[in-house]
Amino acid sequence: MKDLGMMHYFLGMEVWQNADGIFLRQGKYAVEIMNRFRMMGCMTTPMASNLKLLSGASLDSVDATMYR
């Protein structure tokens, strides 16, 4: 067996290792998918940007059809 050193990529995920722990990130994989399907200019926020969220709202006041 051969020691290849610290891991940088594993199954399409970026890997960072330091004294605090191991961190995984899928940014490179997401960019590759977006480039493959030519959608880099199509990224938008899927949620209304000025929507005010209320923590005490009851379930009856939510319109479920808006989220389906």
mmCIF file of the N, C-alpha and C atoms, coordinates in Angstrom:
data_MODEL
# 
_entry.id   MODEL 
# 
loop_
_atom_site.group_PDB 
_atom_site.id 
_atom_site.type_symbol 
_atom_site.label_atom_id 
_atom_site.label_alt_id 
_atom_site.label_comp_id 
_atom_site.label_asym_id 
_atom_site.label_entity_id 
_atom_site.label_seq_id 
_atom_site.pdbx_PDB_ins_code 
_atom_site.Cartn_x 
_atom_site.Cartn_y 
_atom_site.Cartn_z 
_atom_site.occupancy 
_atom_site.B_iso_or_equiv 
_atom_site.pdbx_formal_charge 
_atom_site.auth_seq_id 
_atom_site.auth_comp_id 
_atom_site.auth_asym_id 
_atom_site.auth_atom_id 
_atom_site.pdbx_PDB_model_num 
ATOM 1   N N  . MET A 1 1  ? 0.815   -1.176 0.000   1.00 0.00 ? 1  MET A N  1 
ATOM 2   C CA . MET A 1 1  ? 0.000   0.000  0.000   1.00 0.00 ? 1  MET A CA 1 
ATOM 3   C C  . MET A 1 1  ? 0.864   1.247  0.000   1.00 0.00 ? 1  MET A C  1 
ATOM 4   N N  . LYS A 1 2  ? 0.318   2.310  -0.466  1.00 0.00 ? 2  LYS A N  1 
ATOM 5   C CA . LYS A 1 2  ? 1.062   3.549  -0.601  1.00 0.00 ? 2  LYS A CA 1 
ATOM 6   C C  . LYS A 1 2  ? 0.266   4.687  0.039   1.00 0.00 ? 2  LYS A C  1 
ATOM 7   N N  . ASP A 1 3  ? 0.922   5.531  0.811   1.00 0.00 ? 3  ASP A N  1 
ATOM 8   C CA . ASP A 1 3  ? 0.280   6.687  1.420   1.00 0.00 ? 3  ASP A CA 1 
ATOM 9   C C  . ASP A 1 3  ? 0.283   7.818  0.400   1.00 0.00 ? 3  ASP A C  1 
ATOM 10  N N  . LEU A 1 4  ? -0.915  8.269  0.024   1.00 0.00 ? 4  LEU A N  1 
ATOM 11  C CA . LEU A 1 4  ? -1.044  9.324  -0.977  1.00 0.00 ? 4  LEU A CA 1 
ATOM 12  C C  . LEU A 1 4  ? -1.171  10.713 -0.354  1.00 0.00 ? 4  LEU A C  1 
ATOM 13  N N  . GLY A 1 5  ? -1.061  10.800 0.960   1.00 0.00 ? 5  GLY A N  1 
ATOM 14  C CA . GLY A 1 5  ? -1.138  12.094 1.622   1.00 0.00 ? 5  GLY A CA 1 
ATOM 15  C C  . GLY A 1 5  ? -2.566  12.462 1.971   1.00 0.00 ? 5  GLY A C  1 
ATOM 16  N N  . MET A 1 6  ? -2.780  13.730 2.227   1.00 0.00 ? 6  MET A N  1 
ATOM 17  C CA . MET A 1 6  ? -4.099  14.212 2.627   1.00 0.00 ? 6  MET A CA 1 
ATOM 18  C C  . MET A 1 6  ? -5.051  14.187 1.439   1.00 0.00 ? 6  MET A C  1 
ATOM 19  N N  . MET A 1 7  ? -6.302  13.871 1.704   1.00 0.00 ? 7  MET A N  1 
ATOM 20  C CA . MET A 1 7  ? -7.325  13.785 0.673   1.00 0.00 ? 7  MET A CA 1 
ATOM 21  C C  . MET A 1 7  ? -7.822  15.193 0.335   1.00 0.00 ? 7  MET A C  1 
ATOM 22  N N  . HIS A 1 8  ? -7.998  15.475 -0.961  1.00 0.00 ? 8  HIS A N  1 
ATOM 23  C CA . HIS A 1 8  ? -8.515  16.767 -1.406  1.00 0.00 ? 8  HIS A CA 1 
ATOM 24  C C  . HIS A 1 8  ? -9.882  16.634 -2.074  1.00 0.00 ? 8  HIS A C  1 
ATOM 25  N N  . TYR A 1 9  ? -10.123 15.539 -2.775  1.00 0.00 ? 9  TYR A N  1 
ATOM 26  C CA . TYR A 1 9  ? -11.404 15.282 -3.437  1.00 0.00 ? 9  TYR A CA 1 
ATOM 27  C C  . TYR A 1 9  ? -11.816 13.847 -3.183  1.00 0.00 ? 9  TYR A C  1 
ATOM 28  N N  . PHE A 1 10 ? -13.105 13.626 -2.914  1.00 0.00 ? 10 PHE A N  1 
ATOM 29  C CA . PHE A 1 10 ? -13.625 12.285 -2.694  1.00 0.00 ? 10 PHE A CA 1 
ATOM 30  C C  . PHE A 1 10 ? -15.064 12.242 -3.185  1.00 0.00 ? 10 PHE A C  1 
ATOM 31  N N  . LEU A 1 11 ? -15.353 11.393 -4.162  1.00 0.00 ? 11 LEU A N  1 
ATOM 32  C CA . LEU A 1 11 ? -16.686 11.242 -4.743  1.00 0.00 ? 11 LEU A CA 1 
ATOM 33  C C  . LEU A 1 11 ? -17.295 12.571 -5.174  1.00 0.00 ? 11 LEU A C  1 
ATOM 34  N N  . GLY A 1 12 ? -16.502 13.431 -5.771  1.00 0.00 ? 12 GLY A N  1 
ATOM 35  C CA . GLY A 1 12 ? -16.989 14.709 -6.278  1.00 0.00 ? 12 GLY A CA 1 
ATOM 36  C C  . GLY A 1 12 ? -17.067 15.805 -5.238  1.00 0.00 ? 12 GLY A C  1 
ATOM 37  N N  . MET A 1 13 ? -16.677 15.523 -4.005  1.00 0.00 ? 13 MET A N  1 
ATOM 38  C CA . MET A 1 13 ? -16.723 16.528 -2.946  1.00 0.00 ? 13 MET A CA 1 
ATOM 39  C C  . MET A 1 13 ? -15.323 17.009 -2.618  1.00 0.00 ? 13 MET A C  1 
ATOM 40  N N  . GLU A 1 14 ? -15.214 18.297 -2.323  1.00 0.00 ? 14 GLU A N  1 
ATOM 41  C CA . GLU A 1 14 ? -13.942 18.850 -1.867  1.00 0.00 ? 14 GLU A CA 1 
ATOM 42  C C  . GLU A 1 14 ? -13.796 18.532 -0.384  1.00 0.00 ? 14 GLU A C  1 
ATOM 43  N N  . VAL A 1 15 ? -12.594 18.181 0.028   1.00 0.00 ? 15 VAL A N  1 
ATOM 44  C CA . VAL A 1 15 ? -12.341 17.790 1.416   1.00 0.00 ? 15 VAL A CA 1 
ATOM 45  C C  . VAL A 1 15 ? -11.221 18.645 1.978   1.00 0.00 ? 15 VAL A C  1 
ATOM 46  N N  . TRP A 1 16 ? -11.467 19.252 3.159   1.00 0.00 ? 16 TRP A N  1 
ATOM 47  C CA . TRP A 1 16 ? -10.427 19.983 3.875   1.00 0.00 ? 16 TRP A CA 1 
ATOM 48  C C  . TRP A 1 16 ? -10.248 19.327 5.229   1.00 0.00 ? 16 TRP A C  1 
ATOM 49  N N  . GLN A 1 17 ? -9.012  19.069 5.589   1.00 0.00 ? 17 GLN A N  1 
ATOM 50  C CA . GLN A 1 17 ? -8.708  18.464 6.881   1.00 0.00 ? 17 GLN A CA 1 
ATOM 51  C C  . GLN A 1 17 ? -7.788  19.393 7.649   1.00 0.00 ? 17 GLN A C  1 
ATOM 52  N N  . ASN A 1 18 ? -8.155  19.670 8.901   1.00 0.00 ? 18 ASN A N  1 
ATOM 53  C CA . ASN A 1 18 ? -7.274  20.449 9.769   1.00 0.00 ? 18 ASN A CA 1 
ATOM 54  C C  . ASN A 1 18 ? -7.495  19.990 11.204  1.00 0.00 ? 18 ASN A C  1 
ATOM 55  N N  . ALA A 1 19 ? -6.924  20.687 12.157  1.00 0.00 ? 19 ALA A N  1 
ATOM 56  C CA . ALA A 1 19 ? -7.010  20.282 13.554  1.00 0.00 ? 19 ALA A CA 1 
ATOM 57  C C  . ALA A 1 19 ? -8.440  20.348 14.097  1.00 0.00 ? 19 ALA A C  1 
ATOM 58  N N  . ASP A 1 20 ? -9.291  21.201 13.518  1.00 0.00 ? 20 ASP A N  1 
ATOM 59  C CA . ASP A 1 20 ? -10.673 21.330 13.982  1.00 0.00 ? 20 ASP A CA 1 
ATOM 60  C C  . ASP A 1 20 ? -11.571 20.211 13.487  1.00 0.00 ? 20 ASP A C  1 
ATOM 61  N N  . GLY A 1 21 ? -11.214 19.557 12.401  1.00 0.00 ? 21 GLY A N  1 
ATOM 62  C CA . GLY A 1 21 ? -12.028 18.477 11.867  1.00 0.00 ? 21 GLY A CA 1 
ATOM 63  C C  . GLY A 1 21 ? -11.901 18.356 10.367  1.00 0.00 ? 21 GLY A C  1 
ATOM 64  N N  . ILE A 1 22 ? -12.828 17.624 9.791   1.00 0.00 ? 22 ILE A N  1 
ATOM 65  C CA . ILE A 1 22 ? -12.868 17.395 8.344   1.00 0.00 ? 22 ILE A CA 1 
ATOM 66  C C  . ILE A 1 22 ? -14.081 18.133 7.794   1.00 0.00 ? 22 ILE A C  1 
ATOM 67  N N  . PHE A 1 23 ? -13.886 18.916 6.750   1.00 0.00 ? 23 PHE A N  1 
ATOM 68  C CA . PHE A 1 23 ? -14.950 19.705 6.150   1.00 0.00 ? 23 PHE A CA 1 
ATOM 69  C C  . PHE A 1 23 ? -15.172 19.246 4.716   1.00 0.00 ? 23 PHE A C  1 
ATOM 70  N N  . LEU A 1 24 ? -16.433 19.042 4.343   1.00 0.00 ? 24 LEU A N  1 
ATOM 71  C CA . LEU A 1 24 ? -16.797 18.604 3.000   1.00 0.00 ? 24 LEU A CA 1 
ATOM 72  C C  . LEU A 1 24 ? -17.582 19.717 2.316   1.00 0.00 ? 24 LEU A C  1 
ATOM 73  N N  . ARG A 1 25 ? -17.366 19.864 1.016   1.00 0.00 ? 25 ARG A N  1 
ATOM 74  C CA . ARG A 1 25 ? -18.051 20.898 0.248   1.00 0.00 ? 25 ARG A CA 1 
ATOM 75  C C  . ARG A 1 25 ? -18.352 20.357 -1.140  1.00 0.00 ? 25 ARG A C  1 
ATOM 76  N N  . GLN A 1 26 ? -19.530 20.639 -1.665  1.00 0.00 ? 26 GLN A N  1 
ATOM 77  C CA . GLN A 1 26 ? -19.924 20.163 -2.985  1.00 0.00 ? 26 GLN A CA 1 
ATOM 78  C C  . GLN A 1 26 ? -19.959 21.273 -4.019  1.00 0.00 ? 26 GLN A C  1 
ATOM 79  N N  . GLY A 1 27 ? -19.297 22.389 -3.770  1.00 0.00 ? 27 GLY A N  1 
ATOM 80  C CA . GLY A 1 27 ? -19.326 23.518 -4.690  1.00 0.00 ? 27 GLY A CA 1 
ATOM 81  C C  . GLY A 1 27 ? -18.794 23.178 -6.063  1.00 0.00 ? 27 GLY A C  1 
ATOM 82  N N  . LYS A 1 28 ? -17.678 22.476 -6.137  1.00 0.00 ? 28 LYS A N  1 
ATOM 83  C CA . LYS A 1 28 ? -17.077 22.122 -7.425  1.00 0.00 ? 28 LYS A CA 1 
ATOM 84  C C  . LYS A 1 28 ? -18.004 21.201 -8.215  1.00 0.00 ? 28 LYS A C  1 
ATOM 85  N N  . TYR A 1 29 ? -18.629 20.255 -7.531  1.00 0.00 ? 29 TYR A N  1 
ATOM 86  C CA . TYR A 1 29 ? -19.569 19.340 -8.176  1.00 0.00 ? 29 TYR A CA 1 
ATOM 87  C C  . TYR A 1 29 ? -20.781 20.108 -8.724  1.00 0.00 ? 29 TYR A C  1 
ATOM 88  N N  . ALA A 1 30 ? -21.312 21.043 -7.949  1.00 0.00 ? 30 ALA A N  1 
ATOM 89  C CA . ALA A 1 30 ? -22.470 21.830 -8.390  1.00 0.00 ? 30 ALA A CA 1 
ATOM 90  C C  . ALA A 1 30 ? -22.127 22.678 -9.606  1.00 0.00 ? 30 ALA A C  1 
ATOM 91  N N  . VAL A 1 31 ? -20.948 23.287 -9.611  1.00 0.00 ? 31 VAL A N  1 
ATOM 92  C CA . VAL A 1 31 ? -20.522 24.107 -10.756 1.00 0.00 ? 31 VAL A CA 1 
ATOM 93  C C  . VAL A 1 31 ? -20.341 23.241 -11.996 1.00 0.00 ? 31 VAL A C  1 
ATOM 94  N N  . GLU A 1 32 ? -19.794 22.021 -11.835 1.00 0.00 ? 32 GLU A N  1 
ATOM 95  C CA . GLU A 1 32 ? -19.635 21.122 -12.979 1.00 0.00 ? 32 GLU A CA 1 
ATOM 96  C C  . GLU A 1 32 ? -20.993 20.749 -13.580 1.00 0.00 ? 32 GLU A C  1 
ATOM 97  N N  . ILE A 1 33 ? -21.975 20.482 -12.734 1.00 0.00 ? 33 ILE A N  1 
ATOM 98  C CA . ILE A 1 33 ? -23.317 20.147 -13.219 1.00 0.00 ? 33 ILE A CA 1 
ATOM 99  C C  . ILE A 1 33 ? -23.934 21.341 -13.947 1.00 0.00 ? 33 ILE A C  1 
ATOM 100 N N  . MET A 1 34 ? -23.805 22.530 -13.360 1.00 0.00 ? 34 MET A N  1 
ATOM 101 C CA . MET A 1 34 ? -24.358 23.731 -13.994 1.00 0.00 ? 34 MET A CA 1 
ATOM 102 C C  . MET A 1 34 ? -23.687 23.996 -15.339 1.00 0.00 ? 34 MET A C  1 
ATOM 103 N N  . ASN A 1 35 ? -22.377 23.801 -15.428 1.00 0.00 ? 35 ASN A N  1 
ATOM 104 C CA . ASN A 1 35 ? -21.671 23.989 -16.700 1.00 0.00 ? 35 ASN A CA 1 
ATOM 105 C C  . ASN A 1 35 ? -22.081 22.945 -17.728 1.00 0.00 ? 35 ASN A C  1 
ATOM 106 N N  . ARG A 1 36 ? -22.248 21.700 -17.292 1.00 0.00 ? 36 ARG A N  1 
ATOM 107 C CA . ARG A 1 36 ? -22.603 20.619 -18.210 1.00 0.00 ? 36 ARG A CA 1 
ATOM 108 C C  . ARG A 1 36 ? -23.930 20.897 -18.911 1.00 0.00 ? 36 ARG A C  1 
ATOM 109 N N  . PHE A 1 37 ? -24.880 21.463 -18.185 1.00 0.00 ? 37 PHE A N  1 
ATOM 110 C CA . PHE A 1 37 ? -26.196 21.736 -18.761 1.00 0.00 ? 37 PHE A CA 1 
ATOM 111 C C  . PHE A 1 37 ? -26.380 23.196 -19.162 1.00 0.00 ? 37 PHE A C  1 
ATOM 112 N N  . ARG A 1 38 ? -25.262 23.941 -19.246 1.00 0.00 ? 38 ARG A N  1 
ATOM 113 C CA . ARG A 1 38 ? -25.240 25.340 -19.666 1.00 0.00 ? 38 ARG A CA 1 
ATOM 114 C C  . ARG A 1 38 ? -26.264 26.180 -18.905 1.00 0.00 ? 38 ARG A C  1 
ATOM 115 N N  . MET A 1 39 ? -26.212 26.125 -17.577 1.00 0.00 ? 39 MET A N  1 
ATOM 116 C CA . MET A 1 39 ? -27.178 26.834 -16.742 1.00 0.00 ? 39 MET A CA 1 
ATOM 117 C C  . MET A 1 39 ? -26.518 27.800 -15.756 1.00 0.00 ? 39 MET A C  1 
ATOM 118 N N  . MET A 1 40 ? -25.261 28.175 -16.002 1.00 0.00 ? 40 MET A N  1 
ATOM 119 C CA . MET A 1 40 ? -24.566 29.057 -15.057 1.00 0.00 ? 40 MET A CA 1 
ATOM 120 C C  . MET A 1 40 ? -25.247 30.419 -14.947 1.00 0.00 ? 40 MET A C  1 
ATOM 121 N N  . GLY A 1 41 ? -25.887 30.906 -15.991 1.00 0.00 ? 41 GLY A N  1 
ATOM 122 C CA . GLY A 1 41 ? -26.559 32.193 -15.944 1.00 0.00 ? 41 GLY A CA 1 
ATOM 123 C C  . GLY A 1 41 ? -27.997 32.108 -15.448 1.00 0.00 ? 41 GLY A C  1 
ATOM 124 N N  . CYS A 1 42 ? -28.443 30.914 -15.066 1.00 0.00 ? 42 CYS A N  1 
ATOM 125 C CA . CYS A 1 42 ? -29.844 30.714 -14.684 1.00 0.00 ? 42 CYS A CA 1 
ATOM 126 C C  . CYS A 1 42 ? -30.054 30.636 -13.178 1.00 0.00 ? 42 CYS A C  1 
ATOM 127 N N  . MET A 1 43 ? -29.031 30.855 -12.392 1.00 0.00 ? 43 MET A N  1 
ATOM 128 C CA . MET A 1 43 ? -29.170 30.705 -10.953 1.00 0.00 ? 43 MET A CA 1 
ATOM 129 C C  . MET A 1 43 ? -29.959 31.865 -10.364 1.00 0.00 ? 43 MET A C  1 
ATOM 130 N N  . THR A 1 44 ? -31.009 31.532 -9.650  1.00 0.00 ? 44 THR A N  1 
ATOM 131 C CA . THR A 1 44 ? -31.823 32.527 -8.966  1.00 0.00 ? 44 THR A CA 1 
ATOM 132 C C  . THR A 1 44 ? -32.153 32.024 -7.563  1.00 0.00 ? 44 THR A C  1 
ATOM 133 N N  . THR A 1 45 ? -32.610 32.919 -6.723  1.00 0.00 ? 45 THR A N  1 
ATOM 134 C CA . THR A 1 45 ? -33.031 32.537 -5.390  1.00 0.00 ? 45 THR A CA 1 
ATOM 135 C C  . THR A 1 45 ? -34.453 31.984 -5.487  1.00 0.00 ? 45 THR A C  1 
ATOM 136 N N  . PRO A 1 46 ? -34.709 30.755 -4.997  1.00 0.00 ? 46 PRO A N  1 
ATOM 137 C CA . PRO A 1 46 ? -36.032 30.162 -5.145  1.00 0.00 ? 46 PRO A CA 1 
ATOM 138 C C  . PRO A 1 46 ? -37.065 30.699 -4.160  1.00 0.00 ? 46 PRO A C  1 
ATOM 139 N N  . MET A 1 47 ? -36.723 31.712 -3.395  1.00 0.00 ? 47 MET A N  1 
ATOM 140 C CA . MET A 1 47 ? -37.619 32.246 -2.380  1.00 0.00 ? 47 MET A CA 1 
ATOM 141 C C  . MET A 1 47 ? -37.745 33.753 -2.565  1.00 0.00 ? 47 MET A C  1 
ATOM 142 N N  . ALA A 1 48 ? -38.880 34.280 -2.218  1.00 0.00 ? 48 ALA A N  1 
ATOM 143 C CA . ALA A 1 48 ? -39.071 35.729 -2.301  1.00 0.00 ? 48 ALA A CA 1 
ATOM 144 C C  . ALA A 1 48 ? -38.055 36.416 -1.393  1.00 0.00 ? 48 ALA A C  1 
ATOM 145 N N  . SER A 1 49 ? -37.386 37.436 -1.901  1.00 0.00 ? 49 SER A N  1 
ATOM 146 C CA . SER A 1 49 ? -36.310 38.070 -1.143  1.00 0.00 ? 49 SER A CA 1 
ATOM 147 C C  . SER A 1 49 ? -36.802 38.979 -0.029  1.00 0.00 ? 49 SER A C  1 
ATOM 148 N N  . ASN A 1 50 ? -38.003 39.514 -0.126  1.00 0.00 ? 50 ASN A N  1 
ATOM 149 C CA . ASN A 1 50 ? -38.523 40.432 0.896   1.00 0.00 ? 50 ASN A CA 1 
ATOM 150 C C  . ASN A 1 50 ? -39.606 39.795 1.750   1.00 0.00 ? 50 ASN A C  1 
ATOM 151 N N  . LEU A 1 51 ? -39.695 38.474 1.773   1.00 0.00 ? 51 LEU A N  1 
ATOM 152 C CA . LEU A 1 51 ? -40.714 37.775 2.536   1.00 0.00 ? 51 LEU A CA 1 
ATOM 153 C C  . LEU A 1 51 ? -40.400 37.855 4.025   1.00 0.00 ? 51 LEU A C  1 
ATOM 154 N N  . LYS A 1 52 ? -41.365 38.246 4.840   1.00 0.00 ? 52 LYS A N  1 
ATOM 155 C CA . LYS A 1 52 ? -41.177 38.325 6.284   1.00 0.00 ? 52 LYS A CA 1 
ATOM 156 C C  . LYS A 1 52 ? -41.685 37.030 6.900   1.00 0.00 ? 52 LYS A C  1 
ATOM 157 N N  . LEU A 1 53 ? -40.809 36.318 7.593   1.00 0.00 ? 53 LEU A N  1 
ATOM 158 C CA . LEU A 1 53 ? -41.172 35.056 8.224   1.00 0.00 ? 53 LEU A CA 1 
ATOM 159 C C  . LEU A 1 53 ? -41.550 35.302 9.675   1.00 0.00 ? 53 LEU A C  1 
ATOM 160 N N  . LEU A 1 54 ? -42.626 34.679 10.110  1.00 0.00 ? 54 LEU A N  1 
ATOM 161 C CA . LEU A 1 54 ? -43.100 34.827 11.487  1.00 0.00 ? 54 LEU A CA 1 
ATOM 162 C C  . LEU A 1 54 ? -42.916 33.500 12.221  1.00 0.00 ? 54 LEU A C  1 
ATOM 163 N N  . SER A 1 55 ? -42.324 33.542 13.385  1.00 0.00 ? 55 SER A N  1 
ATOM 164 C CA . SER A 1 55 ? -42.080 32.305 14.123  1.00 0.00 ? 55 SER A CA 1 
ATOM 165 C C  . SER A 1 55 ? -43.332 31.799 14.824  1.00 0.00 ? 55 SER A C  1 
ATOM 166 N N  . GLY A 1 56 ? -44.283 32.662 15.158  1.00 0.00 ? 56 GLY A N  1 
ATOM 167 C CA . GLY A 1 56 ? -45.467 32.253 15.890  1.00 0.00 ? 56 GLY A CA 1 
ATOM 168 C C  . GLY A 1 56 ? -46.684 32.017 15.020  1.00 0.00 ? 56 GLY A C  1 
ATOM 169 N N  . ALA A 1 57 ? -46.526 31.893 13.718  1.00 0.00 ? 57 ALA A N  1 
ATOM 170 C CA . ALA A 1 57 ? -47.665 31.721 12.820  1.00 0.00 ? 57 ALA A CA 1 
ATOM 171 C C  . ALA A 1 57 ? -48.289 30.342 13.009  1.00 0.00 ? 57 ALA A C  1 
ATOM 172 N N  . SER A 1 58 ? -49.603 30.268 12.968  1.00 0.00 ? 58 SER A N  1 
ATOM 173 C CA . SER A 1 58 ? -50.284 28.976 13.100  1.00 0.00 ? 58 SER A CA 1 
ATOM 174 C C  . SER A 1 58 ? -50.266 28.252 11.757  1.00 0.00 ? 58 SER A C  1 
ATOM 175 N N  . LEU A 1 59 ? -50.483 26.955 11.793  1.00 0.00 ? 59 LEU A N  1 
ATOM 176 C CA . LEU A 1 59 ? -50.468 26.161 10.569  1.00 0.00 ? 59 LEU A CA 1 
ATOM 177 C C  . LEU A 1 59 ? -51.651 26.474 9.668   1.00 0.00 ? 59 LEU A C  1 
ATOM 178 N N  . ASP A 1 60 ? -52.750 26.963 10.227  1.00 0.00 ? 60 ASP A N  1 
ATOM 179 C CA . ASP A 1 60 ? -53.938 27.262 9.430   1.00 0.00 ? 60 ASP A CA 1 
ATOM 180 C C  . ASP A 1 60 ? -53.724 28.436 8.483   1.00 0.00 ? 60 ASP A C  1 
ATOM 181 N N  . SER A 1 61 ? -52.827 29.349 8.818   1.00 0.00 ? 61 SER A N  1 
ATOM 182 C CA . SER A 1 61 ? -52.648 30.551 8.004   1.00 0.00 ? 61 SER A CA 1 
ATOM 183 C C  . SER A 1 61 ? -51.696 30.344 6.826   1.00 0.00 ? 61 SER A C  1 
ATOM 184 N N  . VAL A 1 62 ? -51.126 29.166 6.684   1.00 0.00 ? 62 VAL A N  1 
ATOM 185 C CA . VAL A 1 62 ? -50.177 28.893 5.604   1.00 0.00 ? 62 VAL A CA 1 
ATOM 186 C C  . VAL A 1 62 ? -50.922 28.329 4.404   1.00 0.00 ? 62 VAL A C  1 
ATOM 187 N N  . ASP A 1 63 ? -50.702 28.919 3.228   1.00 0.00 ? 63 ASP A N  1 
ATOM 188 C CA . ASP A 1 63 ? -51.292 28.430 1.988   1.00 0.00 ? 63 ASP A CA 1 
ATOM 189 C C  . ASP A 1 63 ? -50.375 27.358 1.414   1.00 0.00 ? 63 ASP A C  1 
ATOM 190 N N  . ALA A 1 64 ? -50.731 26.093 1.561   1.00 0.00 ? 64 ALA A N  1 
ATOM 191 C CA . ALA A 1 64 ? -49.871 24.980 1.156   1.00 0.00 ? 64 ALA A CA 1 
ATOM 192 C C  . ALA A 1 64 ? -49.668 24.936 -0.348  1.00 0.00 ? 64 ALA A C  1 
ATOM 193 N N  . THR A 1 65 ? -50.608 25.453 -1.141  1.00 0.00 ? 65 THR A N  1 
ATOM 194 C CA . THR A 1 65 ? -50.478 25.393 -2.592  1.00 0.00 ? 65 THR A CA 1 
ATOM 195 C C  . THR A 1 65 ? -49.335 26.281 -3.085  1.00 0.00 ? 65 THR A C  1 
ATOM 196 N N  . MET A 1 66 ? -48.952 27.277 -2.310  1.00 0.00 ? 66 MET A N  1 
ATOM 197 C CA . MET A 1 66 ? -47.854 28.167 -2.700  1.00 0.00 ? 66 MET A CA 1 
ATOM 198 C C  . MET A 1 66 ? -46.507 27.420 -2.729  1.00 0.00 ? 66 MET A C  1 
ATOM 199 N N  . TYR A 1 67 ? -46.388 26.360 -1.939  1.00 0.00 ? 67 TYR A N  1 
ATOM 200 C CA . TYR A 1 67 ? -45.119 25.651 -1.807  1.00 0.00 ? 67 TYR A CA 1 
ATOM 201 C C  . TYR A 1 67 ? -45.095 24.324 -2.550  1.00 0.00 ? 67 TYR A C  1 
ATOM 202 N N  . ARG A 1 68 ? -46.121 23.992 -3.280  1.00 0.00 ? 68 ARG A N  1 
ATOM 203 C CA . ARG A 1 68 ? -46.158 22.709 -3.993  1.00 0.00 ? 68 ARG A CA 1 
ATOM 204 C C  . ARG A 1 68 ? -45.701 22.859 -5.413  1.00 0.00 ? 68 ARG A C  1 
# 
